[in-house]
C-alpha cells in the first residue's frame, strides 16, 4: 500500500528543484533559472492508531488532518484497569 492519508488523500507527488544563477549582489546577472531536476515532494505523514467505523486500525495520517480534528484516537486504558480485567 502507498503512504497515503486515509482522511485527506495526501500522498507523494512530483515536483521540480531549480538551479539558479547568482544574484546581482554576488556579482551575477540576477536570478536566472539554469536547470531543473525532478524531485519527490512528500507530505508529512504519521503512522497512528485510529478509530475508523468503530474499529481500531493502524493507518497513515497527515499532520494537517490531525490539526483539523479529523482523527479520533482510541481511548487509553490505565494499567490498573488492565490488571483487574485479567
PDB file of N, CA, C and O in Angstrom:
ATOM      1  N   UNK A   1       0.824  -1.189   0.000  1.00  0.00           N
ATOM      2  CA  UNK A   1       0.000   0.000   0.000  1.00  0.00           C
ATOM      3  C   UNK A   1       0.870   1.257   0.000  1.00  0.00           C
ATOM      4  O   UNK A   1       1.903   1.296   0.670  1.00  0.00           O
ATOM      5  N   UNK A   2       0.462   2.274  -0.741  1.00  0.00           N
ATOM      6  CA  UNK A   2       1.244   3.504  -0.729  1.00  0.00           C
ATOM      7  C   UNK A   2       1.027   4.276   0.564  1.00  0.00           C
ATOM      8  O   UNK A   2       0.036   4.077   1.268  1.00  0.00           O
ATOM      9  N   UNK A   3       1.959   5.148   0.857  1.00  0.00           N
ATOM     10  CA  UNK A   3       1.806   6.018   2.028  1.00  0.00           C
ATOM     11  C   UNK A   3       0.860   7.138   1.628  1.00  0.00           C
ATOM     12  O   UNK A   3       1.242   8.078   0.931  1.00  0.00           O
ATOM     13  N   UNK A   4      -0.374   7.020   2.079  1.00  0.00           N
ATOM     14  CA  UNK A   4      -1.404   7.989   1.726  1.00  0.00           C
ATOM     15  C   UNK A   4      -2.287   8.226   2.938  1.00  0.00           C
ATOM     16  O   UNK A   4      -2.648   7.282   3.641  1.00  0.00           O
ATOM     17  N   UNK A   5      -2.638   9.485   3.187  1.00  0.00           N
ATOM     18  CA  UNK A   5      -3.506   9.817   4.317  1.00  0.00           C
ATOM     19  C   UNK A   5      -4.904   9.285   4.032  1.00  0.00           C
ATOM     20  O   UNK A   5      -5.454   9.533   2.958  1.00  0.00           O
ATOM     21  N   UNK A   6      -5.489   8.551   4.989  1.00  0.00           N
ATOM     22  CA  UNK A   6      -6.816   7.974   4.777  1.00  0.00           C
ATOM     23  C   UNK A   6      -7.910   9.035   4.875  1.00  0.00           C
ATOM     24  O   UNK A   6      -9.032   8.803   4.424  1.00  0.00           O
ATOM     25  N   UNK A   7      -7.601  10.197   5.457  1.00  0.00           N
ATOM     26  CA  UNK A   7      -8.615  11.242   5.627  1.00  0.00           C
ATOM     27  C   UNK A   7      -8.564  12.289   4.517  1.00  0.00           C
ATOM     28  O   UNK A   7      -9.609  12.693   4.007  1.00  0.00           O
ATOM     29  N   UNK A   8      -7.365  12.735   4.135  1.00  0.00           N
ATOM     30  CA  UNK A   8      -7.247  13.804   3.148  1.00  0.00           C
ATOM     31  C   UNK A   8      -6.782  13.318   1.784  1.00  0.00           C
ATOM     32  O   UNK A   8      -6.920  14.039   0.796  1.00  0.00           O
ATOM     33  N   UNK A   9      -6.229  12.102   1.709  1.00  0.00           N
ATOM     34  CA  UNK A   9      -5.752  11.581   0.428  1.00  0.00           C
ATOM     35  C   UNK A   9      -4.391  12.120   0.009  1.00  0.00           C
ATOM     36  O   UNK A   9      -3.975  11.925  -1.133  1.00  0.00           O
ATOM     37  N   UNK A  10      -3.697  12.794   0.915  1.00  0.00           N
ATOM     38  CA  UNK A  10      -2.385  13.334   0.569  1.00  0.00           C
ATOM     39  C   UNK A  10      -1.394  12.189   0.350  1.00  0.00           C
ATOM     40  O   UNK A  10      -1.381  11.209   1.095  1.00  0.00           O
ATOM     41  N   UNK A  11      -0.572  12.331  -0.677  1.00  0.00           N
ATOM     42  CA  UNK A  11       0.460  11.347  -0.991  1.00  0.00           C
ATOM     43  C   UNK A  11       1.625  12.050  -1.669  1.00  0.00           C
ATOM     44  O   UNK A  11       1.538  13.232  -2.003  1.00  0.00           O
ATOM     45  N   UNK A  12       2.714  11.319  -1.871  1.00  0.00           N
ATOM     46  CA  UNK A  12       3.884  11.911  -2.522  1.00  0.00           C
ATOM     47  C   UNK A  12       3.540  12.245  -3.966  1.00  0.00           C
ATOM     48  O   UNK A  12       2.826  11.505  -4.643  1.00  0.00           O
ATOM     49  N   UNK A  13       4.073  13.391  -4.425  1.00  0.00           N
ATOM     50  CA  UNK A  13       3.834  13.768  -5.805  1.00  0.00           C
ATOM     51  C   UNK A  13       5.073  14.432  -6.367  1.00  0.00           C
ATOM     52  O   UNK A  13       5.951  14.854  -5.614  1.00  0.00           O
ATOM     53  N   UNK A  14       5.150  14.527  -7.661  1.00  0.00           N
ATOM     54  CA  UNK A  14       6.337  15.033  -8.328  1.00  0.00           C
ATOM     55  C   UNK A  14       6.409  16.543  -8.298  1.00  0.00           C
ATOM     56  O   UNK A  14       5.390  17.229  -8.216  1.00  0.00           O
ATOM     57  N   UNK A  15       7.624  17.049  -8.364  1.00  0.00           N
ATOM     58  CA  UNK A  15       7.854  18.480  -8.424  1.00  0.00           C
ATOM     59  C   UNK A  15       9.220  18.733  -9.038  1.00  0.00           C
ATOM     60  O   UNK A  15       9.866  17.815  -9.544  1.00  0.00           O
ATOM     61  N   UNK A  16       9.647  19.968  -8.991  1.00  0.00           N
ATOM     62  CA  UNK A  16      10.923  20.339  -9.580  1.00  0.00           C
ATOM     63  C   UNK A  16      11.772  21.101  -8.573  1.00  0.00           C
ATOM     64  O   UNK A  16      11.249  21.819  -7.720  1.00  0.00           O
ATOM     65  N   UNK A  17      13.105  20.938  -8.681  1.00  0.00           N
ATOM     66  CA  UNK A  17      14.035  21.826  -7.995  1.00  0.00           C
ATOM     67  C   UNK A  17      14.609  22.749  -9.053  1.00  0.00           C
ATOM     68  O   UNK A  17      14.727  22.368 -10.218  1.00  0.00           O
ATOM     69  N   UNK A  18      14.967  23.960  -8.652  1.00  0.00           N
ATOM     70  CA  UNK A  18      15.528  24.934  -9.584  1.00  0.00           C
ATOM     71  C   UNK A  18      16.985  25.182  -9.243  1.00  0.00           C
ATOM     72  O   UNK A  18      17.334  25.321  -8.071  1.00  0.00           O
ATOM     73  N   UNK A  19      17.839  25.239 -10.255  1.00  0.00           N
ATOM     74  CA  UNK A  19      19.222  25.669 -10.093  1.00  0.00           C
ATOM     75  C   UNK A  19      19.291  27.076 -10.670  1.00  0.00           C
ATOM     76  O   UNK A  19      19.064  27.278 -11.863  1.00  0.00           O
ATOM     77  N   UNK A  20      19.610  28.059  -9.808  1.00  0.00           N
ATOM     78  CA  UNK A  20      19.605  29.448 -10.234  1.00  0.00           C
ATOM     79  C   UNK A  20      21.014  30.012 -10.291  1.00  0.00           C
ATOM     80  O   UNK A  20      21.906  29.590  -9.555  1.00  0.00           O
ATOM     81  N   UNK A  21      21.192  30.978 -11.184  1.00  0.00           N
ATOM     82  CA  UNK A  21      22.448  31.711 -11.248  1.00  0.00           C
ATOM     83  C   UNK A  21      22.443  32.741 -10.129  1.00  0.00           C
ATOM     84  O   UNK A  21      21.380  33.096  -9.620  1.00  0.00           O
ATOM     85  N   UNK A  22      23.613  33.223  -9.741  1.00  0.00           N
ATOM     86  CA  UNK A  22      23.743  34.097  -8.588  1.00  0.00           C
ATOM     87  C   UNK A  22      23.009  35.419  -8.705  1.00  0.00           C
ATOM     88  O   UNK A  22      22.704  35.890  -9.801  1.00  0.00           O
ATOM     89  N   UNK A  23      22.731  36.007  -7.549  1.00  0.00           N
ATOM     90  CA  UNK A  23      22.049  37.293  -7.503  1.00  0.00           C
ATOM     91  C   UNK A  23      23.009  38.404  -7.895  1.00  0.00           C
ATOM     92  O   UNK A  23      24.218  38.183  -7.967  1.00  0.00           O
ATOM     93  N   UNK A  24      22.480  39.605  -8.151  1.00  0.00           N
ATOM     94  CA  UNK A  24      23.296  40.751  -8.543  1.00  0.00           C
ATOM     95  C   UNK A  24      24.322  41.110  -7.480  1.00  0.00           C
ATOM     96  O   UNK A  24      25.467  41.431  -7.800  1.00  0.00           O
ATOM     97  N   UNK A  25      23.918  41.058  -6.221  1.00  0.00           N
ATOM     98  CA  UNK A  25      24.825  41.454  -5.142  1.00  0.00           C
ATOM     99  C   UNK A  25      26.039  40.537  -5.058  1.00  0.00           C
ATOM    100  O   UNK A  25      27.063  40.912  -4.488  1.00  0.00           O
ATOM    101  N   UNK A  26      25.928  39.321  -5.631  1.00  0.00           N
ATOM    102  CA  UNK A  26      27.048  38.385  -5.613  1.00  0.00           C
ATOM    103  C   UNK A  26      27.872  38.468  -6.894  1.00  0.00           C
ATOM    104  O   UNK A  26      28.725  37.615  -7.144  1.00  0.00           O
ATOM    105  N   UNK A  27      27.619  39.491  -7.702  1.00  0.00           N
ATOM    106  CA  UNK A  27      28.379  39.644  -8.935  1.00  0.00           C
ATOM    107  C   UNK A  27      27.750  38.936 -10.117  1.00  0.00           C
ATOM    108  O   UNK A  27      28.362  38.858 -11.183  1.00  0.00           O
ATOM    109  N   UNK A  28      26.546  38.420  -9.954  1.00  0.00           N
ATOM    110  CA  UNK A  28      25.870  37.742 -11.053  1.00  0.00           C
ATOM    111  C   UNK A  28      25.019  38.706 -11.856  1.00  0.00           C
ATOM    112  O   UNK A  28      25.150  39.923 -11.723  1.00  0.00           O
ATOM    113  N   UNK A  29      24.155  38.167 -12.680  1.00  0.00           N
ATOM    114  CA  UNK A  29      23.299  38.982 -13.545  1.00  0.00           C
ATOM    115  C   UNK A  29      21.843  38.915 -13.088  1.00  0.00           C
ATOM    116  O   UNK A  29      20.934  39.191 -13.870  1.00  0.00           O
ATOM    117  N   UNK A  30      21.620  38.549 -11.825  1.00  0.00           N
ATOM    118  CA  UNK A  30      20.251  38.392 -11.335  1.00  0.00           C
ATOM    119  C   UNK A  30      19.884  36.921 -11.320  1.00  0.00           C
ATOM    120  O   UNK A  30      20.564  36.100 -11.934  1.00  0.00           O
ATOM    121  N   UNK A  31      18.812  36.587 -10.621  1.00  0.00           N
ATOM    122  CA  UNK A  31      18.419  35.182 -10.520  1.00  0.00           C
ATOM    123  C   UNK A  31      17.834  34.692 -11.837  1.00  0.00           C
ATOM    124  O   UNK A  31      16.757  35.123 -12.247  1.00  0.00           O
ATOM    125  N   UNK A  32      18.532  33.813 -12.476  1.00  0.00           N
ATOM    126  CA  UNK A  32      18.077  33.198 -13.728  1.00  0.00           C
ATOM    127  C   UNK A  32      18.093  31.692 -13.518  1.00  0.00           C
ATOM    128  O   UNK A  32      19.056  31.153 -12.974  1.00  0.00           O
ATOM    129  N   UNK A  33      17.046  31.013 -13.940  1.00  0.00           N
ATOM    130  CA  UNK A  33      16.972  29.562 -13.788  1.00  0.00           C
ATOM    131  C   UNK A  33      17.884  28.912 -14.827  1.00  0.00           C
ATOM    132  O   UNK A  33      17.730  29.129 -16.029  1.00  0.00           O
ATOM    133  N   UNK A  34      18.822  28.123 -14.350  1.00  0.00           N
ATOM    134  CA  UNK A  34      19.805  27.489 -15.228  1.00  0.00           C
ATOM    135  C   UNK A  34      19.557  25.999 -15.406  1.00  0.00           C
ATOM    136  O   UNK A  34      20.180  25.379 -16.268  1.00  0.00           O
ATOM    137  N   UNK A  35      18.671  25.407 -14.622  1.00  0.00           N
ATOM    138  CA  UNK A  35      18.400  23.989 -14.781  1.00  0.00           C
ATOM    139  C   UNK A  35      17.290  23.561 -13.858  1.00  0.00           C
ATOM    140  O   UNK A  35      17.005  24.228 -12.864  1.00  0.00           O
ATOM    141  N   UNK A  36      16.666  22.456 -14.181  1.00  0.00           N
ATOM    142  CA  UNK A  36      15.615  21.892 -13.334  1.00  0.00           C
ATOM    143  C   UNK A  36      15.893  20.409 -13.154  1.00  0.00           C
ATOM    144  O   UNK A  36      16.429  19.749 -14.044  1.00  0.00           O
ATOM    145  N   UNK A  37      15.517  19.895 -11.986  1.00  0.00           N
ATOM    146  CA  UNK A  37      15.675  18.476 -11.695  1.00  0.00           C
ATOM    147  C   UNK A  37      14.401  17.973 -11.045  1.00  0.00           C
ATOM    148  O   UNK A  37      13.852  18.632 -10.162  1.00  0.00           O
ATOM    149  N   UNK A  38      13.931  16.822 -11.468  1.00  0.00           N
ATOM    150  CA  UNK A  38      12.731  16.241 -10.870  1.00  0.00           C
ATOM    151  C   UNK A  38      13.017  15.827  -9.440  1.00  0.00           C
ATOM    152  O   UNK A  38      14.118  15.378  -9.122  1.00  0.00           O
ATOM    153  N   UNK A  39      12.016  15.979  -8.574  1.00  0.00           N
ATOM    154  CA  UNK A  39      12.139  15.533  -7.188  1.00  0.00           C
ATOM    155  C   UNK A  39      10.771  15.044  -6.724  1.00  0.00           C
ATOM    156  O   UNK A  39       9.755  15.279  -7.378  1.00  0.00           O
ATOM    157  N   UNK A  40      10.766  14.354  -5.573  1.00  0.00           N
ATOM    158  CA  UNK A  40       9.530  13.841  -4.990  1.00  0.00           C
ATOM    159  C   UNK A  40       9.190  14.696  -3.774  1.00  0.00           C
ATOM    160  O   UNK A  40       9.981  14.794  -2.836  1.00  0.00           O
ATOM    161  N   UNK A  41       8.016  15.311  -3.795  1.00  0.00           N
ATOM    162  CA  UNK A  41       7.565  16.142  -2.688  1.00  0.00           C
ATOM    163  C   UNK A  41       6.700  15.258  -1.800  1.00  0.00           C
ATOM    164  O   UNK A  41       5.628  14.814  -2.211  1.00  0.00           O
ATOM    165  N   UNK A  42       7.177  15.000  -0.566  1.00  0.00           N
ATOM    166  CA  UNK A  42       6.496  14.071   0.326  1.00  0.00           C
ATOM    167  C   UNK A  42       5.680  14.821   1.370  1.00  0.00           C
ATOM    168  O   UNK A  42       6.153  15.821   1.909  1.00  0.00           O
ATOM    169  N   UNK A  43       4.464  14.362   1.670  1.00  0.00           N
ATOM    170  CA  UNK A  43       3.672  15.007   2.722  1.00  0.00           C
ATOM    171  C   UNK A  43       4.157  14.560   4.097  1.00  0.00           C
ATOM    172  O   UNK A  43       4.883  13.573   4.220  1.00  0.00           O
ATOM    173  N   UNK A  44       3.751  15.291   5.123  1.00  0.00           N
ATOM    174  CA  UNK A  44       4.127  14.969   6.496  1.00  0.00           C
ATOM    175  C   UNK A  44       3.109  13.962   7.040  1.00  0.00           C
ATOM    176  O   UNK A  44       2.048  14.350   7.531  1.00  0.00           O
ATOM    177  N   UNK A  45       3.435  12.674   6.950  1.00  0.00           N
ATOM    178  CA  UNK A  45       2.530  11.604   7.377  1.00  0.00           C
ATOM    179  C   UNK A  45       3.052  10.925   8.628  1.00  0.00           C
ATOM    180  O   UNK A  45       4.261  10.774   8.806  1.00  0.00           O
ATOM    181  N   UNK A  46       2.137  10.518   9.490  1.00  0.00           N
ATOM    182  CA  UNK A  46       2.463   9.779  10.699  1.00  0.00           C
ATOM    183  C   UNK A  46       1.637   8.499  10.720  1.00  0.00           C
ATOM    184  O   UNK A  46       0.503   8.471  10.242  1.00  0.00           O
ATOM    185  N   UNK A  47       2.223   7.433  11.284  1.00  0.00           N
ATOM    186  CA  UNK A  47       1.502   6.171  11.436  1.00  0.00           C
ATOM    187  C   UNK A  47       0.817   6.200  12.802  1.00  0.00           C
ATOM    188  O   UNK A  47       1.493   6.283  13.828  1.00  0.00           O
ATOM    189  N   UNK A  48      -0.512   6.133  12.825  1.00  0.00           N
ATOM    190  CA  UNK A  48      -1.268   6.262  14.064  1.00  0.00           C
ATOM    191  C   UNK A  48      -2.283   5.149  14.212  1.00  0.00           C
ATOM    192  O   UNK A  48      -2.732   4.552  13.233  1.00  0.00           O
ATOM    193  N   UNK A  49      -2.639   4.880  15.476  1.00  0.00           N
ATOM    194  CA  UNK A  49      -3.778   4.001  15.774  1.00  0.00           C
ATOM    195  C   UNK A  49      -5.003   4.902  15.822  1.00  0.00           C
ATOM    196  O   UNK A  49      -5.066   5.837  16.620  1.00  0.00           O
ATOM    197  N   UNK A  50      -5.980   4.615  14.959  1.00  0.00           N
ATOM    198  CA  UNK A  50      -7.133   5.490  14.783  1.00  0.00           C
ATOM    199  C   UNK A  50      -8.397   4.647  14.801  1.00  0.00           C
ATOM    200  O   UNK A  50      -8.395   3.499  14.358  1.00  0.00           O
ATOM    201  N   UNK A  51      -9.488   5.228  15.321  1.00  0.00           N
ATOM    202  CA  UNK A  51     -10.788   4.563  15.291  1.00  0.00           C
ATOM    203  C   UNK A  51     -11.487   4.928  13.984  1.00  0.00           C
ATOM    204  O   UNK A  51     -11.781   6.098  13.735  1.00  0.00           O
ATOM    205  N   UNK A  52     -11.754   3.915  13.146  1.00  0.00           N
ATOM    206  CA  UNK A  52     -12.477   4.107  11.888  1.00  0.00           C
ATOM    207  C   UNK A  52     -13.624   3.107  11.858  1.00  0.00           C
ATOM    208  O   UNK A  52     -13.399   1.898  11.909  1.00  0.00           O
ATOM    209  N   UNK A  53     -14.838   3.603  11.776  1.00  0.00           N
ATOM    210  CA  UNK A  53     -16.054   2.765  11.772  1.00  0.00           C
ATOM    211  C   UNK A  53     -16.104   1.851  12.996  1.00  0.00           C
ATOM    212  O   UNK A  53     -16.512   0.695  12.895  1.00  0.00           O
ATOM    213  N   UNK A  54     -15.694   2.364  14.134  1.00  0.00           N
ATOM    214  CA  UNK A  54     -15.759   1.602  15.374  1.00  0.00           C
ATOM    215  C   UNK A  54     -14.630   0.622  15.580  1.00  0.00           C
ATOM    216  O   UNK A  54     -14.602  -0.059  16.605  1.00  0.00           O
ATOM    217  N   UNK A  55     -13.699   0.519  14.655  1.00  0.00           N
ATOM    218  CA  UNK A  55     -12.568  -0.403  14.768  1.00  0.00           C
ATOM    219  C   UNK A  55     -11.265   0.384  14.887  1.00  0.00           C
ATOM    220  O   UNK A  55     -11.112   1.444  14.281  1.00  0.00           O
ATOM    221  N   UNK A  56     -10.330  -0.145  15.672  1.00  0.00           N
ATOM    222  CA  UNK A  56      -9.018   0.482  15.814  1.00  0.00           C
ATOM    223  C   UNK A  56      -8.117  -0.057  14.714  1.00  0.00           C
ATOM    224  O   UNK A  56      -7.953  -1.268  14.567  1.00  0.00           O
ATOM    225  N   UNK A  57      -7.527   0.865  13.933  1.00  0.00           N
ATOM    226  CA  UNK A  57      -6.666   0.475  12.822  1.00  0.00           C
ATOM    227  C   UNK A  57      -5.386   1.291  12.866  1.00  0.00           C
ATOM    228  O   UNK A  57      -5.387   2.425  13.344  1.00  0.00           O
ATOM    229  N   UNK A  58      -4.290   0.720  12.367  1.00  0.00           N
ATOM    230  CA  UNK A  58      -3.042   1.448  12.183  1.00  0.00           C
ATOM    231  C   UNK A  58      -3.034   1.987  10.755  1.00  0.00           C
ATOM    232  O   UNK A  58      -3.022   1.212   9.799  1.00  0.00           O
ATOM    233  N   UNK A  59      -3.041   3.300  10.608  1.00  0.00           N
ATOM    234  CA  UNK A  59      -3.102   3.910   9.279  1.00  0.00           C
ATOM    235  C   UNK A  59      -2.162   5.109   9.206  1.00  0.00           C
ATOM    236  O   UNK A  59      -1.710   5.625  10.229  1.00  0.00           O
ATOM    237  N   UNK A  60      -1.875   5.545   7.972  1.00  0.00           N
ATOM    238  CA  UNK A  60      -1.104   6.757   7.736  1.00  0.00           C
ATOM    239  C   UNK A  60      -2.049   7.945   7.800  1.00  0.00           C
ATOM    240  O   UNK A  60      -3.108   7.946   7.173  1.00  0.00           O
ATOM    241  N   UNK A  61      -1.650   8.962   8.567  1.00  0.00           N
ATOM    242  CA  UNK A  61      -2.467  10.159   8.740  1.00  0.00           C
ATOM    243  C   UNK A  61      -1.581  11.381   8.536  1.00  0.00           C
ATOM    244  O   UNK A  61      -0.474  11.441   9.071  1.00  0.00           O
ATOM    245  N   UNK A  62      -2.065  12.363   7.759  1.00  0.00           N
ATOM    246  CA  UNK A  62      -1.304  13.596   7.576  1.00  0.00           C
ATOM    247  C   UNK A  62      -1.452  14.477   8.806  1.00  0.00           C
ATOM    248  O   UNK A  62      -2.476  14.443   9.489  1.00  0.00           O
ATOM    249  N   UNK A  63      -0.424  15.262   9.079  1.00  0.00           N
ATOM    250  CA  UNK A  63      -0.480  16.137  10.242  1.00  0.00           C
ATOM    251  C   UNK A  63      -1.541  17.213  10.052  1.00  0.00           C
ATOM    252  O   UNK A  63      -2.066  17.732  11.038  1.00  0.00           O
ATOM    253  N   UNK A  64      -1.865  17.556   8.829  1.00  0.00           N
ATOM    254  CA  UNK A  64      -2.925  18.535   8.580  1.00  0.00           C
ATOM    255  C   UNK A  64      -4.273  17.972   9.021  1.00  0.00           C
ATOM    256  O   UNK A  64      -5.090  18.698   9.586  1.00  0.00           O
ATOM    257  N   UNK A  65      -4.513  16.679   8.767  1.00  0.00           N
ATOM    258  CA  UNK A  65      -5.760  16.042   9.208  1.00  0.00           C
ATOM    259  C   UNK A  65      -5.826  16.003  10.731  1.00  0.00           C
ATOM    260  O   UNK A  65      -6.902  16.145  11.313  1.00  0.00           O
ATOM    261  N   UNK A  66      -4.664  15.810  11.381  1.00  0.00           N
ATOM    262  CA  UNK A  66      -4.628  15.795  12.842  1.00  0.00           C
ATOM    263  C   UNK A  66      -4.979  17.179  13.384  1.00  0.00           C
ATOM    264  O   UNK A  66      -5.734  17.285  14.350  1.00  0.00           O
ATOM    265  N   UNK A  67      -4.445  18.241  12.779  1.00  0.00           N
ATOM    266  CA  UNK A  67      -4.730  19.605  13.223  1.00  0.00           C
ATOM    267  C   UNK A  67      -6.186  19.992  12.966  1.00  0.00           C
ATOM    268  O   UNK A  67      -6.768  20.758  13.734  1.00  0.00           O
ATOM    269  N   UNK A  68      -6.778  19.465  11.885  1.00  0.00           N
ATOM    270  CA  UNK A  68      -8.164  19.790  11.551  1.00  0.00           C
ATOM    271  C   UNK A  68      -9.157  19.060  12.443  1.00  0.00           C
ATOM    272  O   UNK A  68     -10.344  19.384  12.438  1.00  0.00           O
ATOM    273  N   UNK A  69      -8.683  18.070  13.215  1.00  0.00           N
ATOM    274  CA  UNK A  69      -9.565  17.337  14.109  1.00  0.00           C
ATOM    275  C   UNK A  69     -10.301  16.188  13.447  1.00  0.00           C
ATOM    276  O   UNK A  69     -11.329  15.742  13.956  1.00  0.00           O
ATOM    277  N   UNK A  70      -9.794  15.695  12.315  1.00  0.00           N
ATOM    278  CA  UNK A  70     -10.440  14.586  11.608  1.00  0.00           C
ATOM    279  C   UNK A  70     -10.118  13.236  12.237  1.00  0.00           C
ATOM    280  O   UNK A  70     -10.790  12.242  11.961  1.00  0.00           O
ATOM    281  N   UNK A  71      -9.083  13.201  13.091  1.00  0.00           N
ATOM    282  CA  UNK A  71      -8.592  11.945  13.654  1.00  0.00           C
ATOM    283  C   UNK A  71      -9.246  11.698  15.010  1.00  0.00           C
ATOM    284  O   UNK A  71      -9.279  12.586  15.862  1.00  0.00           O
ATOM    285  N   UNK A  72      -9.770  10.474  15.205  1.00  0.00           N
ATOM    286  CA  UNK A  72     -10.304  10.053  16.500  1.00  0.00           C
ATOM    287  C   UNK A  72      -9.417   8.933  17.006  1.00  0.00           C
ATOM    288  O   UNK A  72      -9.362   7.854  16.416  1.00  0.00           O
ATOM    289  N   UNK A  73      -8.718   9.199  18.111  1.00  0.00           N
ATOM    290  CA  UNK A  73      -7.810   8.199  18.670  1.00  0.00           C
ATOM    291  C   UNK A  73      -8.577   7.300  19.636  1.00  0.00           C
ATOM    292  O   UNK A  73      -9.559   7.738  20.235  1.00  0.00           O
ATOM    293  N   UNK A  74      -8.141   6.040  19.798  1.00  0.00           N
ATOM    294  CA  UNK A  74      -8.817   5.138  20.731  1.00  0.00           C
ATOM    295  C   UNK A  74      -8.577   5.577  22.174  1.00  0.00           C
ATOM    296  O   UNK A  74      -7.594   6.252  22.480  1.00  0.00           O
ATOM    297  N   UNK A  75      -9.502   5.175  23.057  1.00  0.00           N
ATOM    298  CA  UNK A  75      -9.362   5.513  24.475  1.00  0.00           C
ATOM    299  C   UNK A  75      -8.164   4.780  25.064  1.00  0.00           C
ATOM    300  O   UNK A  75      -7.862   3.650  24.682  1.00  0.00           O
ATOM    301  N   UNK A  76      -7.487   5.440  26.001  1.00  0.00           N
ATOM    302  CA  UNK A  76      -6.360   4.823  26.684  1.00  0.00           C
ATOM    303  C   UNK A  76      -6.869   4.186  27.963  1.00  0.00           C
ATOM    304  O   UNK A  76      -7.656   4.785  28.695  1.00  0.00           O
ATOM    305  N   UNK A  77      -6.415   2.967  28.230  1.00  0.00           N
ATOM    306  CA  UNK A  77      -6.813   2.233  29.421  1.00  0.00           C
ATOM    307  C   UNK A  77      -5.621   2.212  30.368  1.00  0.00           C
ATOM    308  O   UNK A  77      -4.510   1.867  29.966  1.00  0.00           O
ATOM    309  N   UNK A  78      -5.849   2.579  31.621  1.00  0.00           N
ATOM    310  CA  UNK A  78      -4.760   2.608  32.594  1.00  0.00           C
ATOM    311  C   UNK A  78      -4.317   1.192  32.945  1.00  0.00           C
ATOM    312  O   UNK A  78      -5.077   0.239  32.775  1.00  0.00           O
ATOM    313  N   UNK A  79      -3.106   1.058  33.428  1.00  0.00           N
ATOM    314  CA  UNK A  79      -2.528  -0.250  33.749  1.00  0.00           C
ATOM    315  C   UNK A  79      -3.313  -0.941  34.846  1.00  0.00           C
ATOM    316  O   UNK A  79      -3.429  -2.166  34.834  1.00  0.00           O
ATOM    317  N   UNK A  80      -3.862  -0.180  35.807  1.00  0.00           N
ATOM    318  CA  UNK A  80      -4.637  -0.770  36.900  1.00  0.00           C
ATOM    319  C   UNK A  80      -5.894  -1.464  36.369  1.00  0.00           C
ATOM    320  O   UNK A  80      -6.259  -2.550  36.820  1.00  0.00           O
ATOM    321  N   UNK A  81      -6.545  -0.814  35.404  1.00  0.00           N
ATOM    322  CA  UNK A  81      -7.760  -1.397  34.834  1.00  0.00           C
ATOM    323  C   UNK A  81      -7.439  -2.671  34.057  1.00  0.00           C
ATOM    324  O   UNK A  81      -8.221  -3.622  34.072  1.00  0.00           O
ATOM    325  N   UNK A  82      -6.290  -2.694  33.376  1.00  0.00           N
ATOM    326  CA  UNK A  82      -5.887  -3.886  32.642  1.00  0.00           C
ATOM    327  C   UNK A  82      -5.622  -5.054  33.604  1.00  0.00           C
ATOM    328  O   UNK A  82      -5.997  -6.193  33.323  1.00  0.00           O
ATOM    329  N   UNK A  83      -4.974  -4.762  34.740  1.00  0.00           N
ATOM    330  CA  UNK A  83      -4.641  -5.798  35.709  1.00  0.00           C
ATOM    331  C   UNK A  83      -5.919  -6.389  36.322  1.00  0.00           C
ATOM    332  O   UNK A  83      -5.994  -7.598  36.540  1.00  0.00           O
ATOM    333  N   UNK A  84      -6.906  -5.560  36.597  1.00  0.00           N
ATOM    334  CA  UNK A  84      -8.166  -6.042  37.155  1.00  0.00           C
ATOM    335  C   UNK A  84      -8.941  -6.893  36.158  1.00  0.00           C
ATOM    336  O   UNK A  84      -9.629  -7.837  36.546  1.00  0.00           O
ATOM    337  N   UNK A  85      -8.831  -6.562  34.876  1.00  0.00           N
ATOM    338  CA  UNK A  85      -9.544  -7.316  33.857  1.00  0.00           C
ATOM    339  C   UNK A  85      -8.979  -8.722  33.702  1.00  0.00           C
ATOM    340  O   UNK A  85      -9.710  -9.654  33.366  1.00  0.00           O
ATOM    341  N   UNK A  86      -7.686  -8.877  33.946  1.00  0.00           N
ATOM    342  CA  UNK A  86      -7.051 -10.196  33.800  1.00  0.00           C
ATOM    343  C   UNK A  86      -7.219 -10.940  35.058  1.00  0.00           C
ATOM    344  O   UNK A  86      -6.764 -12.079  35.168  1.00  0.00           O
TER     345      UNK A  86
END
